[in-house]
Amino acid sequence: MLADSLLFSDIDRKDIIQMITCLNPKEESFSRGEFIAQAGEPMKGLGLLLQGSVSVLKENVDGSRIIMNILKPGELFGEMAVFSEERVWPASISALTNSTVLFISPDKIVGRCANACSFHRQLTVNMLRILSDRAMKLNRKVEYMSIRGMREKLCTFFWELYRKQGGNIIHLPMKRNELADFLNVSRPSMSREMGRMRDEGLIDFHLSTVKILKPDKIAEYVQ
């Protein structure tokens, strides 16, 4: 799992064992529904998901939640704030399933390696690449929130998956209620709009699978 993580990209598998000794991460397990971290709390370190699935949540003043991201094994969380001076969790992290996490001290990543590891520079480069990619994704999230219409939100989301997955049958990376939170809309309203789109012959869907029936029509709503 570590070898497949972007944090250890372009580093030989045999070298990762030595790097783990240098990084000295702390492993913790969490049950489904348990908070791994809560917004405003001091950070334990950079989180690397080894097993399970977690959601990154932001809470509004009225108590409602917006899902910022769904993470799978090998992905990081906390990287946008762990190198800041304040070092508090900017969002809450909740375990969607039983999960295992490695917490890595940020000083171990950007600090001078005591063992002068030749591959430590690559680790720093990987970290910068991850930070840049995450900033771009957060920017896209803001763009979704600025889209006003329900259909426009859904079509934009489906269209991006359609282009990324390369086929008329797309697989949603999250459950329906999680998708509603991600798009910052109500689940019933979203379900009704998807039903109307199916009645109009634009899409068909079953569980987490959506079939794009009229790509040209979907594209007309993309923002």
Stockholm file with secondary structure:
# STOCKHOLM 1.0

chainA/1-223         MLADSLLFSDIDRKDIIQMITCLNPKEESFSRGEFIAQAGEPMKGLGLLLQGSVSVLKENVDGSRIIMNILKPGELFGEMAVFSEERVWPASISALTNSTVLFISPDKIVGRCANACSFHRQLTVNMLRILSDRAMKLNRKVEYMSIRGMREKLCTFFWELYRKQGGNIIHLPMKRNELADFLNVSRPSMSREMGRMRDEGLIDFHLSTVKILKPDKIAEYVQ
#=GR chainA/1-223 SS CTTTSGGGTTSCHHHHHHHHHHHCCEEEEECTTCEEECTTSBCCSEEEEEESCEEEEEECTTSCEEEEEEECTTCEESTTTTTSSSCBCSSEEEESSSEEEEEECHHHHHSCCTTCCTTHHHHHHHHHHHHHHHHHHHHHHHHHHHCCCHHHHHHHHHHHHHHHHTSSEEECSSCHHHHHHHHTSCHHHHHHHHHHHHHTTSEEEETTEEEESCHHHHHHTCC
#=GC SS_cons         CTTTSGGGTTSCHHHHHHHHHHHCCEEEEECTTCEEECTTSBCCSEEEEEESCEEEEEECTTSCEEEEEEECTTCEESTTTTTSSSCBCSSEEEESSSEEEEEECHHHHHSCCTTCCTTHHHHHHHHHHHHHHHHHHHHHHHHHHHCCCHHHHHHHHHHHHHHHHTSSEEECSSCHHHHHHHHTSCHHHHHHHHHHHHHTTSEEEETTEEEESCHHHHHHTCC
//
